[in-house]
Amino acid sequence: MKYKLCLPLLFVLIFGQIYAQNIIAGPVVGAVKPHSVTMMVQFEQVDSLTIDLSPAHDFQIQTEQRSHGFTAIFLSELKPYTHYTYTLTTGEENATGSFRTFPEDGQRGSYTFVAGSCQEMENMKVFDVIPKQDPMFMMHTGDYAYPDVRIGRDYAADYDKVALSYTQKYNEKRMDDMLRHVPIDYVFDDHDHINNGSGRYCSNDYDFERKGFARTKNYMLADTFPYQWHANVVRGYTEFFPHYPLPDTSEAIHHSFKMGNAEFFVLDRSSSRRDPMDIVFERNKRGKYRFRPKPEHHLFGKKQMDWLKEGLKNSTADWKFIVSGVPLNRSIHKLIKAGVRLQNFSTKEFGGFKMASGYANYWAAYPYEMNDFYDFLDKENIRDIIVISGDTHHNVMDDGKNAGLPELNASGLSVENTKLARYMQIIGRASFQFNYKKGVWNKGGNGLGNRNYKNGFGKIYIKNNEYVELSIVDEDNEVVSSFRVLHSSQN
């Protein structure tokens, strides 16, 4: 079926550059449901637009013009669990691609999706491999093209630059081809939001000064910024990304959606109300830091946690996935406490307190919020939850023995160094403080029981209400590690 739309003529000037092609970025497909999808395209100009969809049948199409040349295209009345190919024509330019609609809510089957975060380097081989898994969609958990680095640390102050960040995202080499055939969902993390460690009003960062062995001076840094920066980034997500419905953008961009017998709850930690005093360390009179989290310290906030609890409680899905830009693994508290104990130790590349403060950006640094959530799960007897997370620049997994819930941390799509696990193993053993493999991520990953430090991604395979197989796959399509989570009905 072919639809031709007549749109008002648009002339868009992007940062002083006129592009030769009519399509500047996209198409990108997201917000997939059983009977609808949303497509996002950025045009230089468009006076007519034709969409040819196969298999052909009657469907509905609506368009909504956004700023900076972006247009949202809404396709509805599609058939469930159907593979579609499309051709988008504007002027003399064609763009072709494909997508698969989701199965009906609750329908059991064999479904695959992929996950990953952190892409900053030239190596983009993973995006050649991901389509080979035939995924229903990709779940991107942030640090997507690092706009705070590529454009500038204050990029969020300028809405034009926020728009530019999406042009860059959709034109990542190799990934741009993948996005023509693999739908995407996305939640921004700190580098997408403002910069490293950022919350709604401030980014908390840390540094150290080495003054010789056992003589290290540690610093806690707070970089405040106007609320408008946060507002610009949230607005950019709502305007330029093909997203699912957002329950409360005044708080965050958390959202949920269903795919067959799985339901996804996507959390946003970068919109929490952090300020320079909202930190989990105290400094005593001798200048030493102590790990002292307080009840009022939170990573996600009460509104978002109440939303998550209510969604999990009411979910009828066989499998419930919690998606986070940062690890939820509660055993990371061991690394925070070890770093505090080692705070006076440093080398050229390593500082004990820098390790502690870095891991303090994760949920284990907020035990009151975290423990309240686990108490809720116990009280309501909610089971069959799996966590997908990002941010760490390596790919690792745990079956829940350490993490609390089974967790796949897929965080090395395109990064320079994925050897974090190796470094942490060495530090833990040398200091007699922790065992990174057995006590934090017990199901393997980059450098855990292997010497595979290649970039990679997470592959998640759902088999009815029987099991979910979590795998780490490298850029050469080799499985680094894999394990299965059995459904509670199978025990």
N, C-alpha and C positions, 0 to 999 in steps of 0.2 A: 504494500500500500504506500502510495506516495502523497505527501502533503506539501503544498507550496504556500508559504506565508509571505504576505507583503508587509514589510516593516518600514517605518519612517527612516529616511536616510540619516545615518549617523556619521559624523566625522570626529574621530577621537585622536587627539594629540597626546602621546605618552612621553613625558619627559623630553620634549623637544625632538623626538625621533619619529619620522614617518616610515612605517614598515611597508615593504614592497608587497608582501602577501596580505590577503584579506583576513585570513585567520591568524591571529597572533599567538594564541595558546588554546589548547584543547583540541577536540572535545574530551571532557572527562566525565565519567558516569559515576553517580553516587546515589545515596538514599534509595537503594534498591528494596523493593517490596514484591509481593507476589504478582501485583497487577500494575505496578508503576515504577518508573525510575526518573531521576533528575539528571539532566545533562548540562554542563557548564562549558561555554565557549567564549573566548575573547576575540572580538573582531576589530579590525581597523575601521571598516565601514561595511554596512550591509543594507541593501534596499530590497533584496529578496532572499528567501531561504527555503530550500527544498529538502525534505527528509524522506528518504526511501527506506522502508523497513521490511525485512524478510524474516520469517514467513509473513506474507501479506494478509492483513485482515483489517477490519475497522478498528481504529484506536483513536484516542483523543490526544490533541497536542495543544499546549498553551506555552506562550513565551512571556518572559518578563525581563525588560531591559534594566540592567544595573549600571552603575557608574563605570568609568574607565574602559568602556567598550565591552564589558562582560554581559552576557545574556544567559539567563537560565531557561532551559527548555524542559517542560514537564510532559512526559509521555504517560498516558494512563489507559485503562481498559486493555491492558496487555494480558497475555495468557500466563498462568503460573508455571514456574519451573521449565521455562522455554528458552532456548538459545536463539537470540536474535542477531542478525547482522544489519548494519545501517550504513547508509551513505548520506552524508550531509553536504549539500551543494549551496554555495553562495558565490554569485558571479561566475567566474570561470574556474573556481577552485573546489575540489572535492576532498572530503575527509571521510575515510571509511573505518569501521571498527565493529565491535560486537560486545554483547553482554548476555548474561543469563538472569532472568527473573528468579526470585526466590520461590521455593515451594510454599504451599499454603501453611499458615501458622499451625504448628503441632504435627505436621506430617513427618513421620520418621523416614530415614533414608541414610544414604552414605554421602556425606558432604565434606568438602575440603575448603578451608580458607587459609590464608597466610597472614603473617604479622611481622612487623619490624619497625625499627626507628633508627635515627642517627645516620644521616647521609651528608657528608661534608667533603669527600675526596673525589678525585677524577675517576676512580675505579667504580664502575656501575654494573659490573658483570651480573650481579644478583638479579637485575631486572630482565636479563635474557633467560634466566633459569626459572623465575617465578611462574611465567605462563605455562611452562612444562608441567606444573603440578595441577593444571586445570582447576584453579581455585574459583570459588563462587565470588570472592572479593578479597581485597587486601585491607587489613586493619593497620593503619599507620599510627604509631603512638608517639610521634613528635620528633622535635629537632630535625625538621623536614627542610633541608637546604640552608639551615642556619642564616636566616635573614639578618640577625644582629651582627653577624660577622661579614657577610657578603655585602650588605647594604650599609650597615653602620650600627653602632651600639645604641643610638637614639632613633633608629628607623621608625619606631612606633609613634614618635611625635608628629610624623608627617603622614597623613592618610594616603597621599599619592605613593609614598614608598611602601605602605602596607599593601596597596594594590599591586605594585611592582613585585612584591614578594610572592604573590600568587602566579604572576606571569612566569617568574623564575621556577617556581615549583612545577608548573605544568610543562615546562620546557627542559627539565633535567634530561640530559642525553640518555638514551636507552629507556629510561623510565617513561618518557613521553610516548614511545611506541607501546610499552606495556599498558599504559593507561587507556589506550584505544581499545583494549580487549579485557582488561581486568578492572571492575568497579572498585572504588576505594571509599573507606570511611577513615576519619582522621580526627584526632584530638591534639591540640597543640601542647607542647611542653615548654620549658623555661626559655630556650633559645628562640622558639617561635613567638613567645609571648612578649618578653622585653629583653632579657639577657639571663645569664647563668644564675640559677637560684632565685628567680624572680617570683614574687607574689603580686597581689593587686596594687600595692603602693610602693614596694621596695624590693630590691634584690639583696639578699644576704650572702656575702662571700667572705672568704678567709684567706689569709696568707701567713707566711712565716719568714723570719730572718734567721739565717744560720750563723751562729757566732762561735762555732767550734763544737766538738763532740759534747753532748749533754748540755749545751748552752744555746738554746733556741728561744727566740722571742716570737710569740704567736700574736696574730692580729685578727680581730673580728671586724669586718667591713660591712657597712650598710650604705647602699646607694638608693636614695629615695627618688621618686619621679612623680609627675602629676598623674592624677587619676585618669586624665584624658588619654594617656598613652594606652592604658588598659582598655578603655572604652573603644579606642581606634582598632585595637587588635580584635576585640570581640565583634565589632561591627564588620571588620574585614572578613572574618570567618562566616558571618551570616550572609554577607553580600556576594562573596567570591567563591565559596566552596559549596558543592551540592550536598547539603547536610540533611540529616534527619531532623524532625521537630525538636526544638530546644525548650525545655520546660521553664527555664528561668535564666535569661541571659544577664540579669542584674547581678546574679551570683557567679555564674560560670557557664561553660558550654557543655555541661554533662548532658547525656541523652541515652536513650535506649532504643533497641529495635529487635525484631525477631527474624530468625531464618529457620524454617522448618521446626524441629523440636528443640531448638536452641534459642536462648534469649541473651542479649548482650546489654550490659550496663557500663557505659563509658564515662569515666570520672575525669574531672579537670582539677588538677592540683595547683595550677598556676594562677587561678583566680581567687585563691584563699586570701583572707584579710591579714596578710602578714605585714608587719611594720618593723622598724629597727629594733624594737624591744621584744618582738615575738621570736625569740630564739631559745634554744634549749640548753644553753651553757651559762654557768655563773663563774665569775672570776673572784677568787678569794684575795685576801690582803697580801699574800705572797706572789700574786700574779699568776697563779695556777688556775686553770679552768676545770670545772666539774660539770658532769652531765646531770642537769637538774630540770627535766621537763616539768611543766606545770599543767594543771587540769585545763586551763583556758587556752593552751597551745593546741592548735589543730592544723591539719594539712588540708582537709577537704571542707570542713565547716559543717555546722549543724544542719542547715537546710539541705545540703547535698547528701549528707549521711542519712537524714530522715527519708529523703527521696529514694536512696538506695535500699534502705531497710524495707520500705513499703513495697518497692518493686520486687524484691526478692521474696517477700512474704506472700505476695499475690501471684507470683509467677507459677504457671502450670507447665513450664517447659521441662523436658527431661534434663537438659543441661543449661546451666547458668554461668555465663562468662562475665567476670569483672575485668574491665580493661582500664589500665592506668598508665600514665606517662612515666611513672617511676615504680620501682619494685615495692610490693606490699609485704615481702618476706620479713616476718617478725624476727628472725634470727640475725638480721643485720645489726641488731642492738649489740651483738658481740663485737662487731667491728668498731662501732662507735665507742664502746667502753674500752676496748683495747687501744684505740687511738688516743683516748684521754690518758690512759696509763703510760703511753709512749710519747706524750706530748713534748717532752724535752729532747727526744731523739730525732735527728734529721740527717739526711744525706743530701747530695746535690739535687736529687730528684724527688726525695720523699721526706715528708714531715708527719710525725705521729698525729699532731692535732689537725693538720690539714686532712688527713684520712678521716678522722673523727667528724670534722665539720662537713666534709663532703658527703659522707653517709647520713649526716643529720638532715639532709634534704629529703630523705625517704621516710616511709610511714613508721618504721621502727623507732624514730625519734619522737613520736607522738603517742606514747603508750596509753594515755587515757582515752583518746579517740579510738585507737586500735582495739584495746581490750574491751571497750564498750561494745564494739561491733561483734567481736567473738562471743561475748556474753549473749548478745542478741541471737546469733546463729544457734547457740546451744539451747537457749530458751525456746526458740521457735522450731528447733530440730530441722533446720534447712540444710540440705545436703546437695551433693553433685554440683559444686561450685568450682570453677577453675579460673585462675588469674592469668591474664596476659599483660605484660608490662614492658617498659623500655628504659632508655636513658643511660645505661651503664657502659656502653661501648664494648660489650661482649655478649655472647649468646650462651645462656646457662639455664638449668632447670632443677626443680625440686619436686618430690612427690607429695609434699605437705608435711612430712615429718619435721622438717626444720622451718619451712615457710609458714606453716599453719594451714594453708590451702595449697593444692597442687598449683605450681606456678611455672610458666614459661616466660623467661626474660629474654626477649629478642631485640638486641640493641646494637647490632653491628652491620647495618645494610651497606654502608660505605664509609668506613672510618680508617684512620691511619694505623691504629694499634688495637688489637683485640686480645692483648696478653694480660688483662687485668687479673684473671683467675690465677695465672702462673705467679704473678707478683704477690698476690694475696696469700697464696699457698706458702711461698717462701717467707713472707713476713710473719704469718701465723705460726709456722713451725719454729722459726728462729727465735721468736719472742715467747714461745710456749703459751700463746694467748688463745688461739683458735685453730681449727682445721677447716679450711674453706670448702673442701670437697665433701667431707663427711658431715660437717656441722652447719653449712649454709646452703649449698647447692649440691644435693646428693645424687642427681641423675645426669650429671655430666654437662659438657659444653666445651667451648674453646679452652684448650689447655688443661682440662680436667680428665686425666686418664688418656690423654692424647697430646699430640703436638700440632694439632690443626688450629691455626690462628687466622684462617681465611675469613673474609667477610661472609655473612650468611643471613638467614632469616628463619623464622619459625613457621612450621607447617603443622596445621591442626586438622586431623581427620576424625570426623564424627561417624560412628557406626551405630545407627539406630539408637536404642536405649541400652546398648551393650557396653560400649567403651568409647573413650576418646584417646586417640594416639597423638602424643605430642612429640614433635621431632625438630631437630635443628639441622638445616640443610645448608651446605656451603655454596659458594659462588660457582663451583664446578659440578653442582648437582649431586654431591656426595653427602650421605647422611652422617653427621658428626655424632649424634646421640639420639636415642628415642626411647620412649616408654609409654605404657598404657595406663589410663585411669579407668578402672571399672565402675560402672554405674552401681548405685547402692542396691538396685534390684537384683544385681548379679551376685551379691555377697551372701 
